[in-house]
Amino acid sequence: MYEENFNIKSWAEEDRPREKLILKGRNALSDAELIAILIGSGNRKETAVQLSKKILSSINNDLNKLGKLTISD
């Protein structure tokens, strides 16, 4: 969808997770986008959305499992 080196601020406003939440409501966002809002920012190599996708992938997209992880996990 987006190139890896793009930061979220360079995305179209209606595609940015926070703005999308405000404009379209939470049902319009993916789990990764909602988690990205909670995370707040990515790093130099990946956006918060990409980081969220990586986190979800590591737990087989199981939000229940994510909720049970500890901070050290």
N, C-alpha and C positions, 0 to 999 in steps of 0.2 A: 504494500500500500504506500508506504513512505520510505524514502531512502534513509539508510542508517544514520548518516551524518546530519540529517535535518533535526533541528530541535523543535519542540512543540510550538514555540512562538512563531516559527516560520510557516506553520500549517494554516490553512484557511480557518478563519475564526469559527465557523460553524462545525469544524472538525476537531477543534480543541476540546478535550474532555470537560473542563469546567464550563466553558461557554455552551457546549452541547447539552450539558446537564441543565443549565439555566434556560436555554431555548426550547429543548425538546423533552426534558424530564428524564428521570433515571432509567426508565424502560428503554430509552433509545441508546443507552450505553452498554458496552460489553463489560464483562466482569473485569477484564484487564484495564479498561478505561476508568472504572470505578475505583479499583485499587490504585491506579496511577494518581488519582485525585488525593487519596489518602497518603500515598508516598510523598507527593508534592513535587519531586524533581527526580530526574535521572542522573546520569553522570556524563562524562565527556564522550563516552563511546555509545551510549544508548539513551533513548528518551525514557521517561517514566512509564510510558505505555509498553515499550519494548522490555523494560525491566520487569514490569508486571506480568507480561506474557511469559517471560523466562521463569518467574516464580511459580506461576500457575502450571506451567509445563512440568516443573520439577515435582509437583504433587499430583500429577495426572488430572489437572483441572478440578480437583476436589476441594470445594470451598469449605466443607466440613473439616477436612484434614488441615486446611490452612488455619482455620480458627483454633485448632488444637496445638499448633506449633508454639514452641517457646521462643523467647527472644534469641536465645543461643542457637536455635535451629535455623 
